[in-house]
Amino acid sequence: MLNIAAGKIGIPIVCFEIGEAGRIDENYIQAGMKGIINFMKYFGMLKGEPEIPEKQILLKDYIEIPSPIGGIFHPKVNAGDVIKKNQLIGIIKSPFTGEKRYVKSPKNGVVIGIRSQPLVRPGTTAGWLMSFEQGNVLPPLKKHIKEITSRTFSITKEKGIEIK
């Protein structure tokens, strides 16, 4: 991969993943472009002030949420959603037995991915989550920036989720 090869020879690189497998979404494209432009402004590659949320959260607790049965997965959340522990992530229904299982979040966190391809086997990852349990609110950046409201931080407050 380009980011690994560049890192081995001392070339700084930023790599991010955004969106869903096999799907192009204008919202993800816009968010990605905004991130790239803010990065370039922050490091002086472009003129202007970056727009960075007044509060940023560093999340470390990556969780894959497996499908308990095989069948057809119907997601009930989207990538980027802030969810609470035990919140419904999706429903899996077996077309053969009619069995239905509810996939719920094991912790409070942010959905970083949700299966967009409906067929799942037992153990197939239905969703990916970053938990708030090991999250930290980062200190403000020292450079001059234009602060904007943090969507994720605002939603956590609305849902009564505390981040240290």
Secondary structure as the mmCIF struct_conf table of DSSP 4:
data_model
#
loop_
_struct_conf.conf_type_id
_struct_conf.id
_struct_conf.beg_label_comp_id
_struct_conf.beg_label_asym_id
_struct_conf.beg_label_seq_id
_struct_conf.end_label_comp_id
_struct_conf.end_label_asym_id
_struct_conf.end_label_seq_id
HELX_RH_AL_P HELX_RH_AL_P1 LEU A 2 LYS A 8
TURN_TY1_P TURN_TY1_P1 ILE A 9 GLY A 10
BEND BEND1 GLY A 19 GLY A 19
STRN STRN1 GLU A 20 GLU A 20
TURN_TY1_P TURN_TY1_P2 ALA A 21 GLY A 22
STRN STRN2 ARG A 23 ARG A 23
HELX_RH_AL_P HELX_RH_AL_P2 GLU A 26 TYR A 42
TURN_TY1_P TURN_TY1_P3 PHE A 43 GLY A 44
BEND BEND2 MET A 45 GLY A 48
STRN STRN3 GLU A 51 PRO A 53
BEND BEND3 GLU A 54 LYS A 55
STRN STRN4 ILE A 57 LEU A 58
STRN STRN5 ASP A 61 PRO A 66
BEND BEND4 PRO A 68 GLY A 70
STRN STRN6 GLY A 71 PRO A 75
BEND BEND5 VAL A 77 VAL A 77
TURN_TY1_P TURN_TY1_P4 ALA A 79 GLY A 80
STRN STRN7 VAL A 82 ILE A 83
TURN_TY1_P TURN_TY1_P5 LYS A 85 ASN A 86
STRN STRN8 LEU A 88 LYS A 93
TURN_TY1_P TURN_TY1_P6 PRO A 95 THR A 97
STRN STRN9 LYS A 100 LYS A 104
BEND BEND6 PRO A 106 ASN A 108
STRN STRN10 GLY A 109 ILE A 114
BEND BEND7 GLN A 117 GLN A 117
STRN STRN11 LEU A 119 VAL A 120
TURN_TY1_P TURN_TY1_P7 PRO A 122 GLY A 123
STRN STRN12 THR A 125 SER A 131
BEND BEND8 PHE A 132 PHE A 132
TURN_TY1_P TURN_TY1_P8 GLU A 133 GLN A 134
STRN STRN13 ASN A 136 VAL A 137
HELX_LH_PP_P HELX_LH_PP_P1 LEU A 138 LEU A 141
BEND BEND9 LYS A 142 LYS A 143
STRN STRN14 LYS A 146 ILE A 148
HELX_RH_AL_P HELX_RH_AL_P3 ARG A 151 GLU A 158
TURN_TY1_P TURN_TY1_P9 LYS A 159 GLY A 160
#
